[in-house]
């Protein structure tokens, strides 16, 4: 059952990066397509689960026969393909409007991503976004759909998890938010406590809630 959501009571907004705050779909998919060809994995199968989870978890699902050292190497190769591919990375529609609104409302926010630190900083810089707090895959023991990243962000912001809005564009990310006990806002037609067409819609809802 969808929970009632009072945006006026929010203490923080926690945003995913790829596909949510940053439009990086094309470079993510190019990297996975190249990687799939190199590792003999069906491209469509890789692209179907490429978004939302850390590369290591996705590689483990695609190549369950590999031992853990081989999975780590394959995941490192996949990430390496993404580092320098920033040509068409931009801020997602409505992203700058939302971030300006959070600033005006003095509402704390953070980015919680399945990317590693190097990739996250490169993409955020390419999109012209400087988060006040960034948690990457390297900051947690378990990536999405595990809730650790979101719970850690709430703790660092000294915010009640139940008053932190998680904004996501993938099922693993939304599952992580729900497991953290946080309300969710979902993009791409996915189901959350809020359904968003774009981030500008959330900016408008927050402005209305604070009037």
N, C-alpha and C positions, 0 to 999 in steps of 0.2 A: 504494500500500500504506500502510495506517495505521501511523504511527510509534509506537514505545513511548513512553509519557509518564510521567515520574516527577515528580509534583507536589511532592515534597519538595525537588527541585533547582531550583525556580523562583526567579528573581531579581526578577521583576516581573510584574504583571498589567496588560494594556493593554485598556481597555474602549471599545467604541463607545458612543455616547450614545443616539440615537433608536432605540427598539425593543429596546435591550439594557439600558442602565442606567435609561433614562427611558421611560415609556409615553406616547408622544406620537402614536401612530398616527392617532387621530381628527383632530387638528388638522393633521397633515401631509396627510392625504387631503382634508380640507376645502379646504385651500389649493390643492392640485393640481387639484381639481375646479373651483374657481372660476377658476383660471388657464386651464385647458383650455377652458372656455366662452368666456373672453375672447379666446383666441388661435385658436379654431376647431380645436382638437385633440380627437381622440376621448378621452373621459374614461377609458374602460377601458384604452386604450393608455398613457395617462399614469400611471395608478395601478399598472399592471403593472411599471413600471420606476422608480417614484418613490422607493423606499427604498434607501438605501445609498450612492448616488453624489451628488456635489455637484450642485446645481441646474443649474449651467452645462453640465455634461456631459449631464444628462438632457434639457435644452432642446435641445441640439445634436442629440441623437438623434431627438427628436420633430419638430424643424423643421430638417432638414438643408439646406433651401433658403436659410436666413437667413445673411447675412454675420456676421462676428464681432461688430461693434458692436451689431447687432440681437439677437444671441444674448445678449450681456451685458445689454442692457436688459430682455429678456424674463426672464432669470434673476433680475435685481434685483427685478422686479415680483413674481415668484413668492415670493422670500424675504420681501418686504415684507408679503405676505399672512399670513405666519406670525408676525411679531414680536409682535403683540398678542393672539394667539389662544392663551391659556394656561389657559383655564378648566378643562380636564379633564386637564392634564398632571400626572402623578404619578410617583413612583419605581416602577420595574418590580418585580414580585413577587420577593422575596428580595434586592433591591438593598441595603437597609440592613443586613441580616444579613451579606451578603458583605463590605461595606465595613468593618463592625465586626470581622469576622474578619481581614481584611487588616491592620487597625490592630493587633489583638492579636498577630498573627504578625510584625509589623514588616516586612511585605512591601510594597515600593513599588508604587504603581499610578498610572495616568494615564488620562485620557479622550482619545481620538483620534476626532474627529468630522468629518463632511462639512459640518456647519453652519458658518456664519460666527461670529465671536466674539460679536456682540450676541445672536444667537439662542441659541447654546450657553449663555451665561451666564444668559439669561432662563429657559430650560427647566430648567437644573440648579437654579437658585434656587427655581423653582416646585416642584421635586421634593424640596427640602430636602437637596441634595447639594453639597458643596464639595470639588472635586477638588484634590489637592495640585499637579497639573500638568494643563493643558488645552492640547491642540493642535487647532486648527480649520483649516478650509479656507484661511484667510488666512495660515497659517503655512507652507504648502507651495507648491511650484510645480505639482504635479500631485496631484489628489485620488484617492481610492479608485476603481478597483482598483489604482492605483499604490501601491507599498509605502512611499513616502517618509515619510508621517506616522508609521507604526509604527517605521520605522528611526530617525527623528529622536527619537521618544520614548525608545527604547532607549538612544540615545546620550546624551541628557540625563540619564537615570537611571543611566548608566554600567553598563548591564546587557548581557550577551551576548544578541544577538537570539535565539539558539537556546534561551535560558532564559527568554524572555518569552512568556507565554500571552496570545494575542489572543482576546477574547471578542466575538462578533459575531452578528448576526441576519440578515445579507444576504449574497448571493453576492459582490457587489463587495467587501465588507469582508473576507470570508473569503479571497478571491483576493489581497487586499492583504497579509493576514497570511501566507499561504503564500509569496507572492513575497518577503516579508521574511525568509523562512527560520525562521519562528516557528511553534510548535505552536498549534493553534486549538481553541477551544471554541465549538460552534455551537448556537444556539437555533432555535426554530420548525421543528424537524424537519430542518434542514439538516445536511450532512455535515461533521464536523470530527474532529480527533483525540479530542475529547470531544463527546458529544451531551448537551445539557442541556435539561431540561424548564423550569427556572427557575434564577435565580441562587442561590437558597438551596441548591440541589443542589451547586453548585460550592463554596459556603462549607463544606458538610459534608465534601466530598472533601478540601478543603485542611486542615481540622482533623484529619481522620484521617491524612493524609499526614505531618503534623508531630508526631504522637504518638510 
